[in-house]
Amino acid sequence: MKCIVTGGAGFIGSHLVDRLLDDGHEVIALDNFVIGRPENLASRAKSDRLKVVRADVTEADSIRPYFHGIDWVFHLAALADIVPSIESPIPYHRANVDGTVNVLEAARHAGVSRFVYAASSSCYGIPDVYPTPETAEIRPMYPYALTKNIGEQCVMHWAQVYKLPAVALRLFNVYGPRHRTTGTYGAVFGVFMAQKLAGKPFTVVGDGEQTRDFTFVSDVADAFVTAARSDISHEIFNVGSDNTYSVNRLVELLGGDKVHIPKRPGEPDCTYADITKIKRVLKWTPKVKFEDGVATMLKSMDQYKDAPLWTVDKIADATKDWFKYLGDDNDAASGMPPKAGR
């Protein structure tokens, strides 16, 4: 098959590119290199089945020619992170909504046979049910989650109206080697790995008993390929580890001291995907145990040597708008984190 992976130089995208090449497919990795890094594809640079293209999905005319003759489209290009989306929502809408529509239109006019979209479990906000099924109420808490869900709605709408064979995968807490190490304060693995390298304590939000559905990146790449190979269309699936793990358990596996920082508004105490549907319909199941995945991360820890080191004070400064806009009325008025114990 001939494939396009938008965001192909990013964390998940580059692992998907690797998987597709290993499976014998031809791949165009399309990336604007704002978040994605060329070095993520360096090991594949000599492959005659990989073409790396610098292009931006927000520029419809520039990406359209690359879709001619393509069989499978994997759309992963997006702006991520919570705080920047609160501070600057317009670029998030442009990249995650307008960019998705541009990719959908390019795929539709090229007559591609499969379209797989990287949706986000953040669309559930703070759900009522754990494990959380695809039928749970959609409650985006911040612009990143909103724009990713609007993008998902566009994908399903194109599947309905234009009969574009499309699947959306709602990803839960993906981790693994090449996890983004630069930029704004974000995912826990990037923060913790840099802190461990520096010999600093892990900054644990709240009491650390909150749990996350940490899903290893190779399992996620496998879910994308499984969806593309299927004949299922116009469907949404959760992709998770089939379990949920506390932040304290992660600290235990990484090894080191910890310091506690205030719990943040708008964050669930648990993320836990109900993956009954994808197991039943696509016959996909995760394979990598959490302990094995963390061990793999520790083996690749050197990649975090240039990552920003987040201290308690730096995190407090970086998340001011988080508390300001997502806190309750009193906290929002003061711009201060919630009081301890609330």
C-alpha positions, 0 to 999 in steps of 0.5 A: 500500500501507499500511505501518508502519515501526517505528523509523520516526524512526531512521536506517534507518527514516527513509530507508525512510519516505522511500522508501515515500512516494516510491513513493506508499505510505501510511506510519505511522512508529511510534517511541518517540523514545528513539533515533529523532529527529523531525527525521529526518522533518521534511522529510516533515511536511506529507505527507498520506500520513505519520502519525507515532506515538509508541509503544513496541513493548514495549507490545503494547496501545498498538501493536495498533490501528495495524496494522488495515488495514496491508498491509506491516510493516517492523520496525526498532525495536530497541535497538542498540550493543554496550557498553550491551547488555553492561551492561544486557541486560534492556532489550535482551531486552525491546525486541529480543525481546519487542518483536518478538513484540508486533509479530509478533502485531499483524501476525498478528491484523491479517492483514498481507500482508508482514512484513520484519524488520531482522536483524543480521549481528552474529549471525555473530560471528567467522565462518569464511568470507568472504564469509559466507553465510546458512548460516554458523554463528550465533555471537552474541558479546554480548547485542545480537547474541543478542537480534537473532538471537532476534528473527529466530528468532521472525519465522521461527517465526511465518512457519512456524507462523502462515503470516505471510509474512515475510522477514528481512534481515541488514544489514551495516554500514549508513551514510549521512546521519542516522546516529545522532550521540548517545548511547553510543560506537558505529558508526565513521562517527558517531565519525569524523565528529565527530572530523573536524569537531573537527579531531581524529585518527581513533581507529582500532582496531588497525592499521586493516586490518580491513575492513567491508562498508559498505552505503549506507542507500539501498541498504538501503531498496531491499532492504526494498522489494524484499523487500516487493514479492516473493512470497518468504516464510519466508526470510533474506537477507544485505544488503551492498555486495558488497565489504569496505573497510578502516578505513584506506581510510575514513580516507583518503577522509575525510582526516585524521590518525589515532591507534591504540587497542587491538583489541577482543575479539569483533570480527571482522577482516572483515565481508563479506556473501555476497549471492549469494542475494538477488541470485539470488532477489530480483534485488536488487543494491547501487548506491552505490559506497563512495567516492560514499557517503563523499562524501555523508557529507562533504556532510552533515557539519554534522549531527554538530556536536552529536555527542559527541567521542570521545577515546582516554581516553573510548573506553577508559572507555566500553569497559571492560566490553567488554574485561572480559566479552569478553576472555580469562580474564586480561584479564577478570580484570583488566578491562584491554584486551589487551596490544599485539600479542596 
